[in-house]
């Protein structure tokens, strides 16, 4: 199946949104708890999705879908968004985003593609596989050499951070497979709303049930600027990015969607150069070009 320009644009819009959100999350993770960050992000993302529904009139009745599809969507949201994203944000407290993203994204990529081929019967050509390999190689160069932090690099990665990033990748993979099984003919915006609401509700209940409101980073003690950034992160991740991701899953399948959205570290590199004034190394530039070629191979 040949991917159209529209298919690629939809998937990459999720990638850009997630790159912007990731930069914000890294900044916030230094002083704000991952549980708080993700709870606020999910609710703001859900509000953004509802706005999309109101603007574009994408209304659907829950009763028009089977109970199984709804259960799968809820499960996908809780596993991937509530658990996976919270764990990943937590990993940013221990390791640099240039470490966490390659570990999380590439592991997620490999696990999801293998699962899509083995269990979801998605067809892949040789060029698609070559494209995926090029993207992985490019990401290695970008992640390994692309970020020039002003803070001296740690001599060794923090084991806890790496394990958290790997755990997040596993949760994302399980969530992606469950999502694909539950989509069928469901509207993308409706599906994103169900997933995001389920995850937000689950984290909110967990926070109150575990007395997380007593944590110093809870909303009453968090600076307004940080709350605003958290809301923006949610709008990008779960609003714009979430809708585009679900739409791409419906149009091109789980494997190709994950391969295209694995370009997030590349966009993070571009953002760091343009807005953080970080130096672009030859290795990161080569890695970016390899990723672009990989996407071209993937679309054949």
N, C-alpha and C positions, 0 to 999 in steps of 0.2 A: 504494500500500500504506500503510495507516494503522498507525502505530507504537503499540504497547500501552504501558501504564505500566511493565510489566516490562522491555520492550525499552529504554526510556529510562533506567530505573533501572540496568540492567546497564552501559550505555555511560557513564553519569555516575559510576558507582562507579570506573571506570577513571580518569575525569577527576579526581576528588577524590584518589585515590591518587597520581596523577602530580603534582598540585599540591603535596602534602605532600613528595613526593620532590624536586621541583624546588627548594623552599626549602632543603632539606638540601644538595642538590648545589651550590647557589650558595655556601653557607657553606664547604663543603669545598674548592671549586675554588680558593679563595684560597691554600691552602697544600699541597694534595695533587694529584698528577698525575691528569689525566682518565683515563689508561689504567688506573691502579691503582683509581680510584674505580669505573669501570665493570666491571672484572674481578671485584672483590669483590661489587659489586651483582648481577651476573649469577649468581654461584655461590650467593649468599644467596637470590636469587629462585628459582633452581632448587630449592633445598632447601625453600622454602615450597611450591612446586608439588608436590613429592613428598609433603609433609605433607598437602596437599589430597587427593592420590590415595589415600593411606593411610586418611584419615579418611572420605572419601566412597566409597571403593571403585571409583574410576573407572579400573580397570585395562583396558589394551588391549594386544593383541599387535602388535608391529611388523609381523609377517608378514601381518597381516590387511589391510594397506594396500599400494598399489602402490609400486614403487620410485620412480616419477616423483613421486608425492605427497610422499614422504619427502625426496627431493632438493629439491623446491620449498620445503618447510618449513625444511630446513637452510639453503638459500640465503637465504630470507627472514630467518631469525634472524641470520645473519652480516652481511647488508647493512644491515638496519634496526637491530638491537640492538647488534652489535659495532661496526660502522662508524658508523652514524648517531648513536647515543647518545653514543659516545665523542667524536665531533667536536663535538656540541652542548655537552657538558660543558666541552670545551676552549674553546668560544666564551664561556662564562661568565667565563673568566679575563680577557677583554678588554673585554666590554661588560656592562651591567647586565642582569639577568634580564628587566626590563621592556622591554628592547630585543630581547633574544635570543628570547624567547617569541613575540612578534608576528611577527618575521621568520620564525622556523622554523615555527610553527604555521600561520600564514596562507598561507605559500608551500606548505606541505604540503597544506593544505586545498584550495587552488585546483588544484594539480597532480593530487591524487588524485581530486577530483570530476570534473574534465575527463577524466581517464583512465578513470574508472568509466563515464562516459557513452559515450565514444568506443570503448573497447576491451572493456569488460566487459558491455556491453548492459544497464546498470542504468537503470531507468525513473525519471524525475524529473518532478514536476508543476510548474506555474508557482508554486504556493504554496511548494513545497520550495525553488525557486530564490530566491524572495523571502526565505524564512527564512534561507537561507545568506547572502544579502546583508546582512540585518539583523545576523546574528551577526558578520560581518566588520566592519560599521560600529561595532557595540558594542565589539568587541575593539579597534578603533582608538582609541576614546575611553578605554577602560580602560587600554590599554598606553601611550597617549600622556600621560595625565594622572592615572592611578590610583595610581601609586606615588610616595610622598613619602619619598625616601631621606634619611637623616641626612647622607649624604656629598654634597657639592655635585655637581650633574650636570655631566658632561663637555660641553664646548662642541660637540664633534662626535663622532659615533660612530666607534669604532675600526674602520677598514676591514677589518682582519684578522678581527675578531670577527664582523662582518656576513657576510663571505664564508664563514666557518666555519658560521654558522647556516644560510645558504642551502644549503651543501653537505650539512648534516645533513638538511634538508628534502627534498632530492633523494633521498638514501639512504632516508629513511622512505617516500617515495612508491614507489620501486622495490620496497622490501620489502613494502609493503601490497598492491601488485598481485600480486606473487609469492605472497604469503600467500593471497589470495583464490583464486588458481588452484589452490593445493594443498590447500585445506580439504576440499572435497567433503562427505562425511558424517562426517568425523573428529571425535572427541570434543574439545571445546575445551581441556580440561585436558591431555590427551595432546599436542595440537598445541602448546600453550604450553610444555610440558616439552621437546619436541624442539627448538623454536626457541631456548629459553633455554640449554639444554645446549650446543647447537651454537655459539652465540655465546660462551658462557663458555669452552668448550674452545679456540675459535679465538683469543680474546684471551690465554688462558694460554699457548698455544703461541707466540704472537707475542712475549709478554713474555720468555719464556725463550730463544726463538730470537734475539731482538735484545739479549739481556743486560740487559733492563730491571730485573733484580733488583739491579743495581748502583746504580740511581737512589736518591737519598736518601729519596724518598717511598715506597719499597717497604715492605712490611708490617712488616719487622723494625724500621724506624725511624719508624713511624707511631704516634701516640698511640692508646691503647686507646679513648678517647672518640670519636675520629674514625673508628676502625675500626667501632665500634658503630653510629655514625650511618650509615656507609656500608652496613653490613648492613641496617639499618632501611630505608634508601632502596631497596635491592634488593628487600626483601620487599614494599614498597609498589608499586614500579614493575613488577617482573617477576612477582611472586607474585600479589597481589590485582589490580593493574592489568592485567597481562598476560593473565590468565585471563579477566577481564571483557571486555577488548578483542577477544580471539579469539572469545568467545561472541557479542559484538555483531556482529562481522563475519559470522558464520554466520547470525544471525537477521535482520539488516536490510541487509546489504551494505556494501561498502567506503565508498561515498560518504556515506551517512547516518551511519555510525559515525564517520568523520573529522569531519563537521560537529558532531556532538554532543560529541565529545571535544575539539573546538577551544575549549571553554569553560574549559579549564584556567587561562588567565590570570585569569579572573573569580574562580575559587576561590582563586587566589594572592592576589588583592586582598583577599578576605575574611579569609584567614589573616593577612595583614600588618596588617589593622586590629585583629583580635581578639588576636593574640599578639605582634605587634611594635609595637603601639600607634602605627601610622602613621595619618596624617590621611586621611580619606575626602573627596575633592573632589566637587563637584557633577557634574563631567564624568564621573568614574568611576562615580558612582551612576547617572547617566543611561545610561552604556554598559552597566552591568549589567542594567538593566531592558530595554534594547533586545535584549540577548542572550537574556533570558528569553522575550520575545515571539518572537524568531527561532526558538527551540526549539519553541514552540507551533505556529508556521507549519510547521516542519519535520515535525512529527508528524501533520499532516493528510494 
